């Protein structure tokens, strides 16, 4: 969901792995040892439920509301690389440009724009 597409495209290394899963799987894994559950409110007032384990973060909803089906319902929101679905660079660029204001997001915007200009 996050920077994994940047690493897959050779743009920059990902610091962690954000994975969107269906709610049923999220609820099942929430009961398993090793997964730390967190519920928090993001900077934009978005409610976030996540499971963390060893640098992997699992979500069933992201950006405050969108879920697994949101991404699969619009082909421009996802990109498949070697059978793995990622959030598309264009969708990630949109989120990082309009909704997020962290320094790393500003840097990623420039990196994504530079990459897209070459392909």
PyMOL commands that set and color helices and strands:
alter all, ss='L'
color gray80, all
select helices_A, chain A and resi 4-8+23-30+68-72+75-77+89-98+103-118
alter helices_A, ss='H'
color red, helices_A
select strands_A, chain A and resi 17-20+36-41+47-53+56-59+61-62+66-67+78-81+84-87
alter strands_A, ss='S'
color yellow, strands_A
deselect
rebuild
show_as cartoon
